[in-house]
Each structure stands twice: as structure tokens, then as C-alpha cells.
Amino acid sequence: MSGAPGPALSTAAEQRPLGSALRRWVEAGAATVGVVRVLDRHGLGTVEPGQLLAAAPDGDIAGELLRGALDRVAVPLAIAEATGAPPLTRDPPVGDDDALDAGLACGGGATLLAHPLPAPLAAALGAALERGQPAALATTVDGGAAIVLTGAELADVHGSLGAERLDTTLGDTARNRLRRGATVTERVAADDADLLLDLWVPVPSVLVVGAGAIGDALPAQAALLGWTARRVTALDEALTAVAGFSDADVLVLLDHDPAFDAVLVEGLRHRRGFLGALGSRHTQAARRERLLTAGLTGDDLAALHGPVGLDLGARSPAEAAVSIVAQVIAHRAGRSGTALAASEGRIGG
């Protein structure tokens, strides 16, 4: 994307409402969803990538472009596409007042790409965003053809750009960008085609349940990675948070009180996110017996990381926090967390 900023981080919570809306519209019978994306922009300062405004045929709206500064133009375009209008691009100016209200530099403009998104593609994109999984949407710059890639490695392919070779090239490009670990919007030249790629890579959000020095260290370590983190100590609050987990969320249970087994039961039954629990091997064994008694199976417990963390020889709380986030990184990448020198896989993702 000409003049676009570098990769940015995107939390699952930011994209979940958009994903939920896409899924809901398709389930309600929408054959097509209208979407508007930023094709290019100028003079607006830093613009976050991965922006998308979507509309259902009945006029329901989800998502956002330029913090709402172009709603007067973008919303009608999205609705038109949802109801059958041909693909359009628009180059609307952003008024100084609108730009300043949106936190952007004044006097700029943006070229918007409005296009229809068929129900199967909208449903696939919505499910991935709602669940907190990586997802990519790529189209030709006229919006005439679209492809959606979803899943941890973007291996699930929905739709086509019209040629198998082009689909393969775009897929390779999207997966290469995925290894950078950040959301991007980018113009891609591939096989004489001009494409617009939006890639959403949700970053982990860490929920620390319990008190203690490691609980202090974990949010600090998460912040260094650009992750979000929060601590709770009340059981009800922890249960509510875990019930709403996406695949990008992380639980680190510090509290050994058996009452907090309920948090693990909640997480393991939903099977979303990374679920870890601190404690000695004796504590883990006792907890395992209680969870089995509570009705969980051996397969359920295989998804629990306990004791949580990689074997780094951590001694201090800060080092323990490093070992925990390292295991989260390895888990998200499908790696074992072994030394690079002992690994035959790709270095760096």
C-alpha cells in the first residue's frame, strides 16, 4: 500500500464484533455482504492497517474505516454493494474537522475499494475473526474477485482470484506476512495482477488469575511483546473472562485454591485459547485428579499446559514470565520450543 505505515498489532477483541456480525448476517440469509476497504490514502498521518467496514443487505453496519471519518461516504458504498451495485472505488476528501476528530492529520484523502463479498467468504472471514484466528482477505483492485484465507497457518482457502497460479502466489505472500506476526494492509503485484491484501493477525491477550510476584512479572513481559494483559483475583470475574475466550487469548492460573478449578473446567470445555496453570508436579497431579472427578476426560486435560512454561531453568519471577510467554509463542507457531540448533524447521516462524 503506497505510503502505508509498518505492520501493526491487532487484538482479537477489536475484530470479534466485526466477525460476529459477518457470521450473523450470513446465518440470517444474506447472500452477499458489502465491504469497503482502504485502497490508498494520502496526507492522513498514521493509519492503522486491516480496516474494513461491512454492511448487510438490510443496512446493518459493522467495522470501521479511519475511525469513522469517512462514514458519510463509506456507509452508502457498503450498503450499495450488499444490495447488488457494481464494484466501485472512491477518492473522498477528509475534511479538517472530521480528520481532527478522528485523530488524523488534516487535509488528506483516501481511495476506498467497495465490493461485494459472497456469503461463503463472509462466513469464513467472520468465523476466523470472531474466534481470534489469523485471517486474510485479498481482492483484485476492482473488487471483481476475492479470496479468503483462514486458520493458524492460513491453510484454509475460500474463493479464488480467478487463476490457480494467482491464488498460490497470493497465499504464499499472505503466509510470508503472517510470519511477521502483525496485521497489514498492502497492495500486492502478482502475476501482472494488482491486488489488495488485508491480513489480520490477532495478538495474545493474557489473563492472569491470582496474586504473586509472577503475576506482577507477566503483564510486564506481555507488554514488551505488544500483548495486552490483565490480572483478576475473583473467581466470578475469572470465569466470565474465560467463558468469552478466543483462540488468541491466554490463561495463566496462579491460584492453587481448588475453587479455581472451575476456571480450568470452563476453558477446557470450550477449548479456546492457551490454558496454563502454575504449580509443582504434586499440585498438578492433585489438580488433575480433581478435574477428572469433575467430569473432564484425558483428552480434555491434554489441552492444559501445566506446569506452564518452557524448561529454561527460570529462577526469578521475571525469568518465569519469559518461560511462560515463550511457551505461548511456541504453541501458537506449532513448535515444540526446542533449541534452534537442534531443530530442522524454519528459523523465525
N, C-alpha and C positions, 0 to 999 in steps of 0.2 A: 504494500500500500504506500503510495507516494507520500513521503513526509510523515509516515506513521511513527508513533513512539515505539520504544522497545517492548519486549514481552512484559506482560503484567500478570499479577496473580488474581485468581477469581475464586471466591469461596462458593461452596455448594449452596449455601443459604441464599446467596444472591440470585442464583439461577433456578432454584427449585420452584418458585411461583410461576415462572415462565414455563417450565417443564410441565407442571401440573395443569396449567391452562391448555397447553397443546394436547395433552393426553385427554383431558376432559372434553374438549371440543370434538375430537375425533370419535370418542365413545358416544357422544351425543348425536353423531351422524354427519358431521361436517366432512364433505368430500375433498375440500380444499381449504387451506389456511393461507391468508395473505401475510407476507412478511416484508419488512423494509429494513435494509442494512446500509451501513456507511460504506460506499464505494470509494470515495475520496473526500478529502476536506482540505481547507486552506485557511490560515490565519486564525485558528481557534485555540492555539496553545496545545497543551497535553490533552489528548482524547483517549479514553480507555478503549482497548480493543474488545472484540466479542460482543458488540452491541447489536441488539435485534429487537424490533417492535413487531408484534404479531397481532392479527385480528381474525376473529371468527366471522362467518357469514352474517351472523346476527348483530355484528358491531361490537362484540365484547373485545377488549383490548388487554394485552399483556406485554411485559417487557418495556424497554425504554431506549431512546436514542438521544445522545447529547444532553442527558439529564432533563429531557422534556423541552429543550429549546426549540425543537422543530416539530412539536406535536401538531401544530396547525396545518403543516404540510404532510407530515408522515402518517398521521392517523387516517386521513381520507385516502391516501395511497394504499395503505394496508387493507382497508375495508374494500376498496375497489378491486384489489387483487383477489380477495376472498370471495368476491361475488362474480368473478369472471372477466374482469377487464384485462387487456393485454399487458405484458411486462412494460414497465416504464423506468426511466431514470429522471431524476430531477436535480437541479442545482440551485437550491433555495438559499438566499442570503439569511444570515442570522443577525437580527437587529442587536444593536449595542445593549439595550436594556435586557433582552432575552439572554444574550450571551453572559452578561454580568450576573444575572440572576442564577444562571446555571453554573457559574464558577469558571467560565471560559473566557478567553481573550475576546475582545470586541472586534467587530468589523470583519468577521470571517464568513465562510460559507461551506457547504458540504454537498457533494454529489451523492444522492441516495439511489439505491437499487431496490425497486419494488418488484416482487414476483410472487407467483402462486407456489405453494408447497403442497403436493398431493398428500392425502391423508396417511398413507403408509409411512412416508418420510417424516411427516409431522409427528406421528405417533412414536416412531423410533427415536427421533430427536428429543421429544418430550420425556419419554421414559428415561433416557440417559441423563438428562439434566435434572429430572426430579430425583433420581436415585443417587446423584452425585458421582456419575461416571464421566470419563472423558467423552467428548462428542465433537464431531466436525460437520460443518455444512459447507459445501462448495457448489458454486454455480458458474455457468458462463456469465460474462458481464452483461448480457442481455436478459438474464434470468430464464432463458429458454430450456435449460437442462440443469438438473440438480442431483446431487449425491449426498447421502448422509452416512457417516462412519461412526460407530459407537463401540463401547467396551474398553476395557483396561488397555488394550493394545490397538484399539480402533480396528479390530478384526472383522466386526460385523458390518457388512456393506448393504446399503439400501438405496435403490435407484441407480442411475447411470448418467454420465455426462455425454453419452451417445456413442462412445467408442471404447472398446476394452483397453486399448493401449493408453488412452487418456485417463480412464479410471485407475489403471495401475500406477501411472505416473503421479496422479493426484494423491492416491493412497500412500505412496512412498514419501511424498512431500509432507503430508499431514503427520505421518508417523515419525518422520525426522523432527518435525517441530514439537511433537509430543515429548520427545526425549529432552527437550529444553525445560519441560515442566511448567510451562506458563501459557496462559491464554493469549492468542494472537489473532489479528485481522490482517490479511496480506493479499495483495494482488500477485497471482502466480501465472507465469508464462510457461505453458506446457504444450509441446507438440503443435505449435502455431495457434494455440487457443489461449485466450485471455480469461482467467478465472478469478473469482473472489472466494477466498477461503476464510472462514471463521472457525476457529478451534477453541473449545472451552476445556480447560484443564482445572478442575476444582482442586484447591489446596486443602490439606488436612485441617480440621478444626478439633482441637484436643479438649476433652472434658476430663478434668482431674477430680476424682471423688475421694475426699478425705484430706486430712491435715498432715503437716510434717515438712521436713526440710526438702525432701524430694518434690513434694507438692509445690514448694517455692521455686525450685530449680526448673521444673518442667515448662511453665509458661515462659520463662526467660529463654530457654533453649528453643522453644517453638517460635518465639518472636524473631530470633536470629534467622530462621528459615522462612520468615514471612507467613507463618501459620498463625491462626488465631487460637486462643486458649482461654479457658475459664475454669475456676475452681468452685465446687459445691461441697457442702458437708451434710446437708439434709437429705434423708432418704427419698422423700417425696419429690424433691427437686431433681435428684439424680434419675429417678425412674421416668419422670416426664421428659427429661432431655434425651435419654437413651431410646425411649419409645419413638422419638422423632428422628433418629439417626438416618443418615445417608451412607453410601459406601465410602464417602470421603471423611467421615467422622471417626474419631479415635477416643476410646475409653481407656483410662488408666485408673484402676481401682486401687487405692492405697489402704482403705479402711478394712481391717480384718474382722470387724463385727459380723457375725453370721447374718444379721438382719440385712446386710448389704448384698447377700447372695441374690436377693430379688432383682438387683440391678443386672447381674450377670444372666439370670434367667430371662429377663426381658430382652437383653441384647442377643443372646444365643437363639432365642426362638424366632427373632426377626432376621438374624443372620445378615446384618448390615453393619459395615464399618469394621474397624480393627478393635478387638476386645482384649484388653490386657489386664492382668491383676498381679500386684506385687505380693511378695511373701516368701517365706522359706519353703523348702520342699515339704516339711511337715505341715505347714499351713496349707500348701497347695493340695496335699493328699487329703487332709481333713475337709477342705472345701469341696474337692471332687466328690467325696462320699455324700456330702450334704446335697450337692446338685443332682447326683444320681437319684437320691431319695426323693428329691423334688420333682422327678419325672423326666429329667433330661437324659439323653442317650449318650453312648460313647462317641457317636458321630457328632452330636452337638458339642461335646466338650473338646473335640479335636480342633474346633474353631477358636478355642480360648488360648491366649498366649499367657501362660503362667508357669514359672515366674517370668514376667515380662522383661524384655530386654535381650540384647546380644551379650555373649560371653566376652567382654572386653577387659575383665579384671577391674571393673569400676569399684572405687572405694569411697569417693566423696559423693554427696548428693548431685553435684553438677555432673560428675562422670556417669552416675546412674542415669541422669536425664539424657545424656548423649547416647548411652546404650539403648535406651527405650526408643528415642526418635530414630536411631539407626535401624532398629528392627522394623519400625513402621515404614521407613523408606524402602527397605529390602522387600517387605511384604507387598507394598504397592507395585514394586517393579517385578515381582515374581522371582526374586533372588533369594538365595539361602543365607546371605550375609557372610560368606567365607572371604578369606584374604584374596585380593585381586591376583596375586602371584599364583594362587592355587586354582584360579578359575580359568576356564577356557571360553567364557562368554564375552560378549561385547563389553568393553570398558566404557563407563559413562552412560549407561542406560540403553 
